[in-house]
């Protein structure tokens, strides 16, 4: 049995025991590796195998790093990024959505004395070895791709991204409202144009899935906000609290919109919360956790109400247009396909009761911030939703 096999058997697969016994086993395994520099190459290969197994169990690079960041420390994140980068180099092509995830991998390596380094590696491998199987949100690397990756995002999405970035950066609420409204206008046009084009050319496509991080603090409110944005754009969001993400199911163009709008509204909401807290402190009140929780919960709920009302109004307008007769059945068919795909992916999903807000000032400030977001603003398009 090689040094690596003995070390892994002790640190990863030793059953039972107290925490002290597990720590002692980890120290023993790290000592074995630290004393055998010739084992480094095999240790790295074993790590890449664990990463490859994670892909086969449904995980993606961003999912793995999110969990490592939550459960371990920065050094483990850097080690995981290095393993992921090394493992994916062996594939001639990767799933389309992986490019952005890989581009965000932290690049700085972490080194230390041999014992500390071996300890960190074994701690990371222990987490990777115990990753459960989850529902895949796309093809596994190595699977033949049905279409080549697009060279870049559509020009319309670039314009939307730029508008939302300006809305996030400005310190003037009125300007942020106008920029967000214009971005929403372009989002509606992009999504409906994609649906109409797919129907016209009989393009064979179905719902896809993408995972979006929903991380603490205040993850419940963030998940509610993401769900509201998803439903308003004909998508379904399923929150996996244990893993720190929601899986959003929808057609490609709509998923792009959901990612962009949710991220922007979250940034704007956090900025509005900071401004509200400054007002509270100026009035002599200390910043509290309950204020922030109530603010974000109200912000998410209020936006959900407004997005739902906007969707119903726009649908009614589209139904009244004679030119929309061909598009409305397409949209209805897409919504049914999305629901069917989500139900098939998560047959055991359940509803969760949300703890109510307890801070009246936080709740009111959150509602006011949601009203200022103006996210329901959409230009009425002839013959379009």
Secondary structure, DSSP 4 states (H G I P E B T S, - for coil): --HHHHHHHHHTS--S--HHHHHHHHHHHHHHHHT-GGGHHHHHHHHHHHHHHHHHTT--HHHHHHHHHHHS-HHHHHHHHHHHHHHHTT-S---TTHHHHHHTS--------HHHHHHHHHHHHHHHHTPPP---SSPPTTSPPSSPPPSS--HHHHHHHHHHHHHHH-S-HHHHHHHHHHHHHHHHHHHHHHHHHHHHTT-----EEEEEE--SSSHHHHHHHHHHHHHHTT-EEEEEGGGTEEEEEE-HHHHHHHHHHHHHHHHHHHHHHHHHHHHHHHTTPPP-HHHHHHHHHHHHHHHHHHHHHHHHHHHHHHHT-GGGHHHHHHHHHHHHHHHHHHHHHTTT----PPPPP--HHHHHHHHHHHHHH-TT--PPPTT--
